[in-house]
Amino acid sequence: MGGKPRGAKGVLITFEGIEGSGKTTQLVRLAKLLREDGHRVVETREPGGTPFAERIRELILSPAVELIAPECEAFLILACRSQHVAHVIQPALKEGAVVLCDRFSDSTLAYQGYARGLDVQFLRTLNRFTTSGLTPDLTLLFDVPVPLGLARRQRHETEQNRLDRESRRFHERVRQGFLELAARQRRRIRVVDGRADPETIAADVAAIVRRFLQARRKSKVRKSST
């Protein structure tokens, strides 16, 4: 099961990757390009995306005064997603927007599943319930070696959040989780080499997304003519 809510006309594109992969920078660049192409674009992020969900984000990312159980972390993230999908993503899709989301369900599988050790299939089930079966139309996975990603975070962030402080082994498990998800869902998840300079990566992203949107338009034309 999966897909978009009944009556949805827009497109959901998600940006995934380990800490310091460059996905956020590329999301902003793509949003500008798509607006220039004439698309209505909604930029958003997870965890967060609504005022209430942003408050939960603070709990998730702030250095904790006590150890947060993996199950607790997962349910907090899913609670954010429920609000986010209901109040931001679904309405935007129904209005025909291109929604660009910084992290979504694949991050839950990579971080709480592969890295924290929670059951991946159970997380998929919970996510389907949380999102009413919503899945991205296209996912861009920005892949970089863990040392590079963490070094970038240390250069550009004045304060390290709770996930930044996790062990290198943890981040390696996250990366491996993302790559395994991509290997199993090659049509949806496109791996982008995040080691190049931002301009080169932006050109790669633009080519992928423009081809995807063009193919989607052609498919709609064929369906409407039959």
Backbone as a chain_set.jsonl record, in Angstrom:
{"seq": "MGGKPRGAKGVLITFEGIEGSGKTTQLVRLAKLLREDGHRVVETREPGGTPFAERIRELILSPAVELIAPECEAFLILACRSQHVAHVIQPALKEGAVVLCDRFSDSTLAYQGYARGLDVQFLRTLNRFTTSGLTPDLTLLFDVPVPLGLARRQRHETEQNRLDRESRRFHERVRQGFLELAARQRRRIRVVDGRADPETIAADVAAIVRRFLQARRKSKVRKSST", "coords": {"N": [[0.845, -1.196, 0.0], [0.278, 2.356, -0.383], [1.137, 5.633, -1.652], [-0.609, 8.67, -2.516], [-2.9, 10.901, -0.785], [-6.47, 10.654, -1.406], [-7.56, 12.467, -4.187], [-5.289, 13.983, -4.419], [-3.054, 16.094, -6.202], [-0.562, 17.078, -6.422], [3.067, 16.814, -6.027], [5.307, 14.928, -4.088], [8.485, 15.313, -3.006], [11.249, 14.05, -1.419], [14.104, 14.668, 0.672], [16.976, 13.089, 1.646], [19.546, 11.779, 3.856], [22.677, 11.377, 5.662], [23.868, 13.157, 8.616], [25.161, 16.299, 7.684], [25.167, 15.839, 4.96], [24.458, 17.602, 2.979], [21.924, 17.923, 2.022], [19.945, 19.804, 2.813], [20.867, 22.275, 1.864], [20.718, 21.738, -0.887], [17.991, 21.372, -1.214], [16.966, 23.963, -0.87], [18.135, 25.228, -3.08], [16.959, 23.789, -5.198], [14.272, 24.426, -4.818], [14.197, 27.139, -5.497], [14.883, 26.98, -8.226], [12.733, 25.452, -9.283], [10.606, 27.159, -8.816], [11.284, 29.198, -10.543], [10.843, 27.793, -12.855], [8.159, 27.837, -12.925], [6.615, 26.395, -11.122], [4.492, 25.824, -8.267], [5.801, 25.808, -5.117], [6.35, 24.164, -2.046], [8.274, 24.354, 0.76], [9.496, 22.344, 3.348], [10.122, 20.578, 6.488], [11.356, 17.767, 8.441], [12.15, 16.302, 11.659], [9.281, 18.29, 12.433], [7.78, 21.159, 10.872], [5.217, 22.101, 11.441], [3.883, 24.447, 13.873], [3.353, 23.056, 16.314], [4.641, 20.59, 15.862], [7.242, 21.498, 15.572], [7.881, 22.14, 18.163], [8.035, 19.618, 19.291], [10.213, 18.749, 17.846], [12.288, 20.193, 19.031], [12.489, 18.861, 21.463], [13.362, 16.373, 20.576], [15.871, 16.866, 19.385], [17.389, 18.392, 21.156], [20.089, 18.298, 23.496], [19.724, 15.709, 25.769], [18.49, 15.451, 29.152], [18.193, 13.046, 30.185], [18.561, 9.616, 29.192], [17.122, 8.889, 26.112], [14.787, 6.542, 25.202], [14.887, 4.334, 22.371], [12.355, 3.637, 21.351], [10.71, 5.655, 22.365], [11.835, 7.882, 21.084], [11.218, 7.221, 18.416], [8.376, 7.281, 18.45], [7.92, 9.965, 19.077], [8.899, 11.211, 16.768], [7.143, 10.136, 14.861], [4.768, 11.232, 15.794], [5.22, 13.936, 15.241], [5.236, 13.704, 12.442], [2.627, 12.947, 11.852], [1.129, 15.297, 12.448], [2.37, 17.01, 10.642], [1.902, 15.89, 8.068], [-0.911, 15.968, 8.008], [-1.508, 18.717, 8.273], [0.166, 20.224, 6.633], [1.493, 18.844, 4.382], [-0.476, 17.159, 3.031], [-2.602, 19.094, 2.452], [-1.146, 20.818, 0.73], [-0.46, 19.097, -1.39], [-2.996, 18.51, -2.38], [-3.613, 20.928, -3.508], [-2.003, 20.954, -5.656], [0.73, 21.482, -5.437], [4.364, 21.313, -5.592], [5.916, 19.588, -3.227], [8.67, 19.919, -1.222], [10.474, 18.133, 0.963], [12.542, 18.09, 3.726], [13.866, 15.433, 4.953], [11.955, 12.478, 5.706], [9.914, 9.61, 5.821], [11.895, 7.663, 5.237], [14.08, 8.412, 6.752], [13.245, 7.745, 9.313], [13.267, 4.948, 9.147], [15.999, 4.522, 8.65], [17.38, 5.779, 10.822], [15.975, 5.157, 13.312], [15.371, 2.517, 12.827], [17.519, 0.906, 11.321], [19.806, 2.02, 12.649], [19.166, 2.391, 15.416], [18.098, -0.043, 15.996], [15.433, -0.85, 16.081], [12.524, -2.7, 14.981], [12.31, -2.813, 11.575], [10.208, -3.418, 9.799], [7.999, -3.145, 11.463], [8.173, -0.437, 12.006], [7.606, 0.52, 9.442], [4.919, -0.194, 9.275], [3.805, 1.381, 11.349], [4.384, 3.862, 10.27], [2.815, 3.901, 7.952], [0.297, 4.004, 9.121], [0.51, 6.468, 10.45], [0.744, 8.292, 8.345], [-1.419, 7.865, 6.73], [-0.868, 6.175, 4.619], [0.715, 7.66, 2.886], [3.345, 8.076, 0.59], [6.557, 9.145, -0.641], [6.865, 10.589, -3.934], [9.25, 10.831, -5.221], [12.547, 10.366, -4.083], [15.494, 11.863, -3.024], [18.609, 10.829, -2.247], [21.311, 11.909, -0.585], [24.493, 10.999, -0.601], [27.31, 10.673, 1.407], [30.605, 9.987, 2.725], [30.809, 9.109, 6.185], [32.819, 10.444, 7.885], [33.272, 12.808, 6.398], [30.728, 14.011, 6.341], [30.258, 14.503, 9.104], [32.39, 16.204, 9.656], [31.691, 18.414, 8.116], [29.392, 19.233, 9.512], [30.519, 20.037, 11.92], [31.986, 22.216, 11.095], [30.065, 24.064, 10.208], [27.996, 24.314, 12.058], [27.232, 25.938, 15.039], [26.428, 24.845, 17.437], [26.22, 21.509, 18.549], [23.706, 19.153, 17.911], [21.657, 16.606, 19.557], [21.786, 14.279, 17.965], [24.05, 14.767, 16.42], [25.993, 14.251, 18.26], [26.128, 11.552, 18.507], [27.822, 8.341, 18.193], [30.452, 7.569, 15.805], [30.073, 5.041, 14.778], [27.309, 4.735, 15.011], [26.402, 6.614, 13.092], [27.474, 5.458, 10.83], [25.891, 3.174, 10.635], [23.458, 4.385, 10.101], [23.987, 5.486, 7.567], [24.46, 3.128, 6.073], [21.956, 1.992, 6.316], [20.36, 3.779, 4.827], [21.483, 3.358, 2.271], [20.841, 0.682, 1.836], [18.046, 0.836, 1.75], [17.793, 2.376, -0.557], [18.837, 0.617, -2.457], [16.861, -1.273, -2.554], [14.691, 0.087, -3.496], [14.907, 1.29, -6.129], [13.574, 2.698, -8.135], [12.213, 4.773, -6.894], [14.027, 5.98, -5.053], [16.757, 7.949, -5.594], [20.182, 7.952, -5.702], [22.473, 10.427, -4.916], [25.685, 11.687, -5.439], [27.142, 13.167, -2.839], [29.607, 14.313, -2.459], [30.696, 16.094, -4.238], [31.165, 19.54, -5.447], [28.816, 22.117, -4.432], [27.519, 23.328, -6.678], [27.814, 21.5, -8.788], [26.433, 19.316, -7.732], [23.893, 20.465, -7.518], [23.253, 20.784, -10.205], [23.059, 18.112, -10.998], [20.889, 17.312, -9.419], [18.863, 18.985, -10.423], [18.632, 17.99, -13.034], [17.727, 15.351, -12.567], [15.24, 15.805, -11.267], [13.825, 17.416, -13.072], [13.602, 15.663, -15.261], [12.056, 13.701, -14.051], [9.651, 15.107, -13.454], [8.869, 15.819, -16.016], [8.42, 13.292, -17.194], [6.32, 12.509, -15.6], [4.34, 14.358, -16.309], [3.922, 13.626, -18.981], [2.926, 11.049, -18.611], [0.495, 11.609, -17.362], [-0.826, 12.936, -19.433], [-1.092, 10.874, -21.299], [-2.787, 9.14, -19.881], [-5.066, 10.721, -19.637], [-5.91, 10.861, -22.223], [-6.814, 8.395, -22.898]], "CA": [[0.0, 0.0, 0.0], [1.028, 3.6, -0.384], [0.643, 6.613, -2.589], [-1.009, 9.95, -1.97], [-4.296, 10.93, -0.376], [-7.445, 10.758, -2.48], [-7.712, 13.813, -4.708], [-4.01, 14.675, -4.487], [-2.607, 16.431, -7.547], [0.81, 17.552, -6.381], [4.199, 15.894, -6.019], [6.101, 14.946, -2.865], [9.888, 14.963, -3.21], [11.922, 14.084, -0.123], [15.564, 14.787, 0.668], [17.474, 12.248, 2.73], [20.994, 11.643, 3.964], [23.227, 11.465, 7.007], [24.189, 14.519, 9.037], [26.201, 16.913, 6.875], [25.16, 15.338, 3.57], [24.214, 18.708, 2.054], [20.561, 17.85, 1.485], [19.187, 21.031, 3.072], [21.341, 23.263, 0.892], [20.206, 21.395, -2.213], [16.546, 21.595, -1.221], [16.759, 25.397, -1.091], [18.504, 25.517, -4.472], [15.952, 23.221, -6.095], [13.034, 25.197, -4.665], [14.356, 28.362, -6.304], [14.857, 26.598, -9.633], [11.389, 25.03, -9.668], [9.764, 28.361, -8.872], [11.619, 29.858, -11.808], [10.222, 26.987, -13.907], [6.724, 28.057, -12.887], [5.926, 25.507, -10.188], [4.208, 26.248, -6.897], [6.675, 24.965, -4.295], [6.255, 24.249, -0.594], [9.461, 23.832, 1.431], [9.203, 21.978, 4.728], [11.158, 19.71, 7.054], [11.045, 16.865, 9.553], [10.91, 16.495, 12.396], [8.832, 19.67, 12.45], [6.899, 21.499, 9.769], [4.101, 22.87, 11.992], [4.307, 24.982, 15.173], [3.345, 22.011, 17.349], [5.684, 19.618, 15.538], [8.542, 22.115, 15.824], [8.133, 22.032, 19.608], [8.499, 18.244, 19.517], [11.568, 18.694, 17.259], [13.219, 20.682, 20.037], [12.683, 17.776, 22.427], [14.103, 15.276, 19.944], [17.239, 17.224, 19.015], [18.135, 19.016, 22.25], [20.805, 17.349, 24.37], [18.744, 15.242, 26.76], [18.922, 15.321, 30.548], [18.134, 11.615, 30.462], [18.654, 8.799, 27.99], [15.837, 8.717, 25.437], [14.635, 5.192, 24.662], [14.63, 4.349, 20.921], [10.908, 3.61, 21.094], [10.212, 6.996, 22.652], [12.301, 8.73, 19.987], [10.443, 6.888, 17.22], [6.995, 7.756, 18.582], [7.938, 11.422, 18.987], [9.052, 11.557, 15.355], [5.898, 9.796, 14.181], [3.78, 12.23, 16.192], [5.513, 15.097, 14.387], [4.857, 13.423, 11.055], [1.169, 12.963, 11.766], [0.734, 16.699, 12.346], [2.97, 17.579, 9.432], [1.178, 15.393, 6.902], [-2.301, 16.425, 8.04], [-1.685, 20.173, 8.233], [1.02, 20.877, 5.636], [1.771, 18.109, 3.156], [-1.696, 16.794, 2.313], [-3.247, 20.259, 1.836], [-0.338, 21.32, -0.391], [-0.602, 18.164, -2.503], [-4.336, 18.676, -2.949], [-3.605, 22.168, -4.283], [-1.15, 20.773, -6.82], [2.081, 21.986, -5.216], [5.521, 20.436, -5.456], [6.345, 19.662, -1.831], [10.048, 19.493, -0.989], [10.543, 17.856, 2.4], [13.855, 17.749, 4.278], [13.648, 14.205, 5.717], [10.601, 11.939, 5.802], [9.813, 8.262, 6.389], [13.138, 6.891, 5.109], [14.943, 8.745, 7.888], [12.8, 6.939, 10.455], [13.761, 3.586, 8.959], [17.464, 4.51, 8.751], [17.848, 6.173, 12.155], [15.388, 4.38, 14.403], [15.401, 1.107, 12.461], [18.861, 0.353, 11.103], [20.813, 2.479, 13.601], [18.743, 2.155, 16.8], [17.803, -1.463, 16.176], [14.008, -1.164, 16.134], [12.07, -3.528, 13.87], [12.056, -1.959, 10.407], [8.881, -3.675, 9.255], [7.035, -2.547, 12.382], [8.22, 1.007, 11.755], [6.865, 0.758, 8.196], [3.489, -0.28, 9.607], [3.461, 2.586, 12.101], [4.459, 5.014, 9.377], [1.621, 3.888, 7.107], [-0.805, 4.492, 9.949], [0.745, 7.886, 10.739], [0.636, 9.124, 7.14], [-2.543, 7.37, 5.91], [-0.331, 5.522, 3.432], [1.433, 8.585, 2.012], [4.749, 7.79, 0.292], [7.11, 10.131, -1.578], [6.913, 10.263, -5.361], [10.67, 10.774, -5.556], [13.428, 10.631, -2.951], [16.894, 12.119, -3.361], [19.481, 10.436, -1.139], [22.631, 12.51, -0.744], [25.393, 10.069, 0.077], [28.691, 11.089, 1.665], [31.221, 9.222, 3.805], [30.482, 9.652, 7.501], [33.766, 11.458, 8.371], [33.06, 14.061, 5.678], [29.489, 14.612, 6.815], [30.42, 15.019, 10.464], [33.302, 17.35, 9.579], [30.893, 19.551, 7.63], [28.537, 19.692, 10.594], [31.341, 20.721, 12.905], [32.409, 23.505, 10.526], [28.972, 24.998, 9.926], [27.036, 24.415, 13.155], [27.859, 26.435, 16.266], [26.09, 23.913, 18.504], [25.934, 20.154, 18.092], [22.479, 18.629, 18.496], [21.801, 15.293, 20.189], [22.191, 13.277, 16.975], [25.44, 15.039, 16.046], [26.877, 13.722, 19.308], [26.161, 10.09, 18.463], [29.112, 7.772, 17.796], [30.663, 7.357, 14.368], [29.456, 3.756, 14.438], [25.881, 4.998, 14.833], [26.206, 7.289, 11.806], [27.764, 4.476, 9.781], [24.696, 2.336, 10.508], [22.451, 5.207, 9.418], [24.334, 5.545, 6.14], [24.229, 1.82, 5.483], [20.515, 1.827, 6.22], [19.89, 4.545, 3.666], [21.921, 2.712, 1.03], [20.042, -0.542, 1.657], [16.717, 1.264, 1.312], [17.914, 2.801, -1.956], [19.047, -0.561, -3.301], [15.6, -2.005, -2.656], [13.661, 0.929, -4.115], [15.689, 2.063, -7.087], [12.741, 3.596, -8.943], [11.846, 5.969, -6.118], [15.162, 6.61, -4.377], [17.903, 8.21, -6.466], [21.365, 8.282, -4.908], [23.252, 11.541, -5.45], [27.005, 11.783, -4.82], [27.198, 14.424, -2.112], [30.988, 14.75, -2.224], [31.073, 17.114, -5.216], [30.866, 20.906, -5.042], [27.367, 22.356, -4.441], [27.003, 23.654, -8.005], [27.734, 20.253, -9.548], [25.331, 18.537, -7.163], [22.644, 21.136, -7.884], [22.974, 20.47, -11.612], [22.604, 16.717, -11.025], [19.546, 17.279, -8.839], [17.951, 19.62, -11.374], [18.405, 17.068, -14.151], [16.894, 14.241, -12.087], [13.887, 16.254, -10.95], [13.153, 17.86, -14.29], [13.234, 14.465, -16.021], [10.952, 13.059, -13.341], [8.424, 15.882, -13.636], [8.477, 15.716, -17.428], [7.842, 11.957, -17.393], [5.041, 12.489, -14.897], [3.385, 15.097, -17.136], [3.608, 12.809, -20.158], [2.082, 9.959, -18.167], [-0.839, 12.136, -17.132], [-1.421, 13.219, -20.742], [-1.482, 9.586, -21.899], [-3.933, 8.608, -19.159], [-6.239, 11.54, -19.902], [-6.33, 10.678, -23.627], [-7.349, 7.036, -23.094]], "C": [[0.874, 1.237, 0.0], [0.401, 4.563, -1.353], [0.276, 7.891, -1.875], [-2.48, 9.935, -1.602], [-5.23, 11.115, -1.559], [-7.6, 12.223, -2.894], [-6.409, 14.583, -4.814], [-3.589, 14.904, -5.919], [-1.138, 16.811, -7.586], [1.834, 16.441, -6.353], [4.962, 16.049, -4.705], [7.503, 14.431, -3.174], [10.598, 15.11, -1.87], [13.435, 14.06, -0.29], [16.092, 14.054, 1.892], [19.003, 12.195, 2.723], [21.438, 11.73, 5.41], [23.45, 12.925, 7.379], [25.322, 15.057, 8.16], [26.239, 16.459, 5.44], [24.931, 16.436, 2.544], [22.796, 18.768, 1.515], [19.781, 19.144, 1.669], [19.573, 22.136, 2.104], [20.752, 23.004, -0.482], [18.692, 21.567, -2.301], [16.248, 23.065, -1.523], [17.069, 25.769, -2.539], [17.439, 25.006, -5.438], [14.645, 24.003, -6.005], [13.086, 26.461, -5.519], [14.237, 28.047, -7.792], [13.442, 26.24, -10.081], [10.416, 26.204, -9.705], [10.036, 29.133, -10.159], [11.019, 29.117, -12.992], [8.698, 27.125, -13.91], [5.938, 27.17, -11.949], [5.601, 26.231, -8.882], [4.946, 25.287, -5.984], [6.425, 25.236, -2.817], [7.504, 23.594, -0.019], [9.108, 23.513, 2.883], [10.254, 20.996, 5.237], [10.582, 18.809, 8.128], [12.307, 16.588, 10.363], [10.569, 17.975, 12.459], [7.816, 19.923, 11.355], [5.643, 22.234, 10.177], [4.556, 23.422, 13.34], [4.371, 23.916, 16.271], [4.465, 21.008, 17.114], [7.078, 20.19, 15.772], [8.887, 22.067, 17.32], [8.612, 20.625, 19.959], [9.919, 18.087, 18.973], [12.612, 19.137, 18.285], [13.518, 19.602, 21.083], [13.573, 16.681, 21.854], [15.578, 15.617, 19.774], [18.05, 17.861, 20.14], [18.883, 17.958, 23.052], [19.927, 16.985, 25.563], [19.344, 15.186, 28.155], [18.848, 13.866, 30.978], [18.204, 10.869, 29.134], [17.265, 8.587, 27.403], [15.789, 7.316, 24.83], [14.349, 5.266, 23.163], [13.147, 4.37, 20.584], [10.282, 4.985, 21.317], [10.588, 7.952, 21.521], [11.465, 8.498, 18.733], [9.03, 7.441, 17.303], [6.916, 9.276, 18.547], [8.032, 11.868, 17.523], [7.779, 11.266, 14.57], [4.776, 10.757, 14.558], [3.967, 13.517, 15.395], [4.981, 14.879, 12.983], [3.34, 13.448, 10.877], [0.647, 14.384, 11.609], [1.161, 17.31, 11.018], [2.199, 17.172, 8.186], [-0.23, 15.973, 6.855], [-2.443, 17.919, 7.769], [-0.841, 20.889, 7.185], [1.063, 20.098, 4.324], [0.505, 17.768, 2.38], [-2.409, 17.998, 1.712], [-2.471, 20.801, 0.632], [-0.46, 20.416, -1.61], [-1.971, 18.312, -3.175], [-4.439, 19.93, -3.806], [-2.652, 22.109, -5.469], [0.282, 21.254, -6.666], [3.129, 20.887, -5.335], [6.027, 20.622, -4.031], [7.753, 19.098, -1.716], [10.231, 19.343, 0.516], [11.936, 17.375, 2.804], [13.656, 16.669, 5.338], [12.175, 13.814, 5.717], [10.73, 10.506, 6.308], [11.104, 7.45, 6.287], [14.109, 7.186, 6.247], [14.548, 7.944, 9.126], [13.325, 5.514, 10.352], [15.273, 3.518, 9.155], [17.945, 4.773, 10.172], [17.295, 5.271, 13.261], [15.386, 2.88, 14.107], [16.816, 0.562, 12.377], [19.86, 0.765, 12.18], [20.431, 2.194, 15.054], [18.369, 0.699, 17.063], [16.341, -1.804, 16.329], [13.606, -1.941, 14.884], [11.631, -2.664, 12.69], [10.653, -2.17, 9.86], [7.8, -3.079, 10.153], [7.003, -1.03, 12.21], [7.494, 1.366, 10.462], [5.358, 0.761, 8.474], [3.025, 0.968, 10.354], [3.445, 3.81, 11.195], [3.248, 5.064, 8.445], [0.409, 4.405, 7.864], [-0.692, 6.005, 10.149], [0.435, 8.775, 9.545], [-0.577, 8.794, 6.284], [-2.04, 6.809, 4.579], [0.438, 6.426, 2.492], [2.886, 8.153, 1.836], [5.271, 8.835, -0.686], [6.999, 9.639, -3.024], [8.352, 10.067, -5.813], [11.466, 11.111, -4.307], [14.85, 10.8, -3.46], [17.733, 11.819, -2.125], [20.88, 10.959, -1.404], [23.626, 11.703, 0.091], [26.794, 10.646, 0.179], [29.283, 10.167, 2.717], [30.957, 9.899, 5.147], [31.5, 10.682, 7.988], [33.576, 12.812, 7.69], [31.803, 14.772, 6.184], [29.633, 15.23, 8.193], [31.365, 16.216, 10.498], [32.571, 18.591, 9.083], [30.021, 20.115, 8.743], [29.332, 20.495, 11.618], [31.799, 22.086, 12.413], [31.279, 24.521, 10.507], [27.968, 25.163, 11.057], [27.753, 24.863, 14.425], [27.594, 25.503, 17.446], [25.751, 22.552, 17.914], [24.644, 19.66, 18.734], [22.7, 17.203, 19.0], [22.268, 14.226, 19.205], [23.626, 13.497, 16.504], [26.411, 14.379, 17.019], [26.909, 12.201, 19.37], [27.516, 9.61, 17.942], [29.22, 7.652, 16.275], [30.018, 6.04, 13.93], [27.957, 3.917, 14.197], [25.627, 5.601, 13.453], [26.53, 6.363, 10.631], [26.562, 3.558, 9.566], [23.571, 3.097, 9.804], [22.722, 5.23, 7.921], [24.055, 4.219, 5.45], [22.735, 1.548, 5.336], [19.939, 2.554, 5.023], [20.251, 3.836, 2.358], [21.16, 1.413, 0.78], [18.627, -0.206, 1.199], [16.749, 1.662, -0.164], [18.077, 1.616, -2.892], [17.758, -1.333, -3.522], [14.507, -1.214, -3.373], [14.296, 1.878, -5.126], [14.844, 3.041, -7.905], [12.407, 4.882, -8.202], [13.047, 6.711, -5.567], [16.346, 6.731, -5.325], [19.086, 8.658, -5.597], [22.173, 9.35, -5.632], [24.578, 11.601, -4.704], [27.137, 13.152, -4.165], [28.593, 14.953, -1.87], [31.402, 15.893, -3.137], [30.773, 18.514, -4.671], [29.37, 21.167, -5.194], [26.781, 22.639, -5.819], [26.848, 22.398, -8.868], [26.573, 19.399, -9.05], [23.99, 19.145, -7.566], [22.261, 20.838, -9.33], [22.469, 19.036, -11.747], [21.166, 16.61, -10.518], [18.522, 17.862, -9.805], [17.624, 18.681, -12.525], [17.486, 15.923, -13.744], [15.448, 14.679, -11.922], [13.147, 16.713, -12.198], [12.747, 16.672, -15.165], [12.031, 13.778, -15.375], [9.64, 13.793, -13.579], [7.932, 15.831, -15.078], [7.825, 14.367, -17.709], [6.474, 11.866, -16.734], [3.968, 13.216, -15.716], [2.955, 14.279, -18.347], [2.681, 11.658, -19.778], [0.655, 10.413, -17.932], [-1.564, 12.42, -18.44], [-1.914, 11.922, -21.396], [-2.73, 9.047, -21.223], [-5.207, 9.392, -19.472], [-6.783, 11.355, -21.322], [-6.908, 9.298, -23.888], [-8.765, 6.92, -22.548]], "O": [[2.057, 1.181, 0.337], [-0.717, 4.356, -1.824], [0.768, 8.177, -0.784], [-3.227, 9.064, -2.047], [-4.84, 11.664, -2.59], [-7.751, 13.104, -2.047], [-6.414, 15.731, -5.258], [-3.741, 14.022, -6.765], [-0.534, 16.862, -8.657], [1.523, 15.28, -6.618], [5.231, 17.167, -4.265], [7.687, 13.274, -3.552], [10.554, 16.175, -1.254], [13.969, 13.512, -1.254], [15.712, 14.352, 3.025], [19.655, 12.52, 1.73], [20.66, 12.115, 6.283], [23.246, 13.821, 6.56], [26.314, 14.369, 7.921], [27.241, 16.668, 4.756], [25.182, 16.229, 1.357], [22.499, 19.582, 0.641], [19.031, 19.544, 0.778], [18.713, 22.848, 1.585], [20.332, 23.937, -1.168], [18.171, 21.879, -3.372], [15.377, 23.371, -2.337], [16.335, 26.546, -3.151], [17.061, 25.701, -6.381], [13.983, 24.217, -7.021], [12.11, 26.801, -6.189], [13.567, 28.767, -8.532], [12.999, 26.677, -11.144], [9.506, 26.236, -10.534], [9.114, 29.657, -10.784], [10.716, 29.725, -14.019], [8.026, 26.592, -14.794], [4.707, 27.189, -11.975], [6.329, 27.124, -8.449], [4.739, 24.076, -6.064], [6.304, 26.385, -2.393], [7.768, 22.419, -0.275], [8.49, 24.328, 3.567], [11.171, 20.626, 4.503], [9.492, 19.039, 8.652], [13.412, 16.633, 9.823], [11.461, 18.82, 12.53], [7.08, 19.02, 10.955], [5.046, 22.928, 9.354], [5.526, 22.917, 13.905], [5.318, 23.877, 17.057], [5.161, 20.618, 18.052], [7.998, 19.454, 16.131], [10.058, 21.965, 17.687], [9.481, 20.453, 20.814], [10.736, 17.379, 19.562], [13.681, 18.537, 18.396], [14.656, 19.453, 21.527], [14.428, 16.132, 22.549], [16.442, 14.768, 19.992], [19.279, 17.867, 20.081], [18.376, 16.857, 23.265], [19.446, 17.864, 26.278], [20.531, 14.915, 28.33], [19.384, 13.496, 32.023], [17.933, 11.44, 28.078], [16.345, 8.161, 28.1], [16.655, 6.95, 24.035], [13.639, 6.17, 22.722], [12.729, 5.042, 19.641], [9.427, 5.419, 20.545], [9.758, 8.735, 21.058], [11.052, 9.448, 18.068], [8.532, 8.011, 16.332], [5.939, 9.825, 18.037], [7.331, 12.787, 17.098], [7.381, 12.055, 13.712], [3.921, 11.063, 13.727], [2.997, 14.116, 14.931], [4.35, 15.764, 12.404], [2.838, 13.921, 9.857], [-0.183, 14.651, 10.739], [0.402, 18.028, 10.368], [1.88, 18.012, 7.345], [-0.692, 16.416, 5.803], [-3.392, 18.343, 7.109], [-1.105, 22.051, 6.877], [0.71, 20.631, 3.272], [0.42, 18.059, 1.187], [-2.797, 17.937, 0.545], [-3.071, 21.197, -0.368], [-0.552, 20.902, -2.737], [-2.077, 18.244, -4.399], [-5.256, 19.992, -4.725], [-2.503, 23.087, -6.202], [0.985, 21.42, -7.663], [2.831, 19.7, -5.199], [6.51, 21.697, -3.675], [8.001, 17.944, -2.068], [10.152, 20.324, 1.256], [12.436, 16.377, 2.286], [13.319, 16.967, 6.484], [11.28, 14.659, 5.727], [11.585, 10.227, 7.149], [11.382, 6.63, 7.162], [14.872, 6.313, 6.659], [15.408, 7.515, 9.896], [13.774, 4.938, 11.343], [15.779, 2.569, 9.755], [18.821, 4.067, 10.673], [18.051, 4.697, 14.045], [15.398, 2.065, 15.029], [17.259, -0.164, 13.266], [20.684, -0.052, 12.591], [21.286, 1.796, 15.845], [18.327, 0.259, 18.212], [16.016, -2.94, 16.675], [14.269, -1.851, 13.851], [10.69, -1.878, 12.802], [9.979, -1.207, 9.496], [6.796, -2.566, 9.659], [5.939, -0.414, 12.262], [6.837, 2.404, 10.391], [4.624, 1.612, 7.972], [1.984, 1.542, 10.034], [2.593, 4.687, 11.338], [2.715, 6.14, 8.177], [-0.406, 5.15, 7.319], [-1.68, 6.73, 10.031], [-0.077, 9.883, 9.708], [-0.752, 9.382, 5.216], [-2.696, 6.948, 3.547], [0.788, 5.999, 1.392], [3.581, 7.894, 2.818], [4.498, 9.362, -1.486], [7.035, 8.439, -3.295], [8.637, 9.239, -6.678], [11.113, 12.025, -3.562], [15.347, 9.979, -4.232], [17.588, 12.467, -1.088], [21.556, 10.512, -2.331], [23.596, 11.727, 1.321], [27.39, 11.054, -0.817], [28.542, 9.613, 3.53], [30.891, 11.126, 5.227], [31.083, 11.732, 8.475], [33.707, 13.852, 8.335], [31.815, 15.979, 6.423], [29.184, 16.352, 8.425], [31.163, 17.142, 11.284], [32.807, 19.694, 9.576], [29.92, 21.332, 8.902], [28.859, 21.516, 12.119], [31.982, 23.008, 13.207], [31.501, 25.705, 10.76], [27.154, 26.086, 11.012], [28.743, 24.261, 14.84], [28.424, 25.381, 18.347], [25.069, 22.463, 16.893], [24.489, 19.733, 19.953], [23.798, 16.659, 18.883], [23.061, 13.357, 19.568], [24.341, 12.536, 16.22], [27.518, 13.996, 16.64], [27.629, 11.623, 20.185], [28.262, 10.373, 17.329], [28.217, 7.635, 15.563], [29.48, 5.948, 12.826], [27.401, 3.305, 13.285], [24.738, 5.15, 12.73], [25.928, 6.475, 9.563], [26.251, 3.204, 8.428], [22.826, 2.523, 9.01], [21.82, 5.024, 7.108], [23.478, 4.19, 4.363], [22.301, 0.946, 4.354], [19.119, 2.003, 4.288], [19.425, 3.728, 1.452], [20.867, 1.08, -0.369], [18.072, -0.899, 0.345], [15.843, 1.325, -0.926], [17.523, 1.606, -3.991], [17.582, -1.975, -4.557], [13.509, -1.788, -3.808], [14.229, 3.1, -4.99], [15.335, 4.091, -8.32], [12.327, 5.952, -8.806], [13.088, 7.94, -5.606], [16.873, 5.726, -5.801], [18.984, 9.631, -4.85], [22.515, 9.201, -6.805], [24.599, 11.571, -3.473], [27.233, 14.171, -4.849], [28.763, 15.94, -1.154], [32.367, 16.596, -2.838], [30.208, 18.663, -3.587], [28.715, 20.509, -6.001], [25.654, 22.231, -6.101], [25.862, 22.256, -9.592], [25.824, 18.829, -9.843], [23.058, 18.421, -7.915], [21.084, 20.662, -9.642], [21.552, 18.773, -12.525], [20.336, 15.915, -11.104], [17.441, 17.3, -9.986], [16.471, 18.586, -12.944], [16.571, 15.563, -14.485], [14.533, 13.999, -12.386], [11.961, 16.422, -12.358], [11.663, 16.677, -15.747], [11.111, 13.333, -16.062], [8.624, 13.164, -13.875], [6.727, 15.801, -15.331], [6.796, 14.3, -18.382], [5.572, 11.215, -17.26], [2.831, 12.754, -15.809], [1.776, 14.242, -18.697], [1.761, 11.325, -20.524], [-0.291, 9.697, -18.26], [-2.765, 12.18, -18.555], [-3.003, 11.876, -21.968], [-3.635, 8.551, -21.894], [-6.291, 8.817, -19.562], [-7.946, 11.646, -21.598], [-7.436, 9.043, -24.971], [-9.371, 5.851, -22.626]]}, "num_chains": 1, "name": "protein.A"}
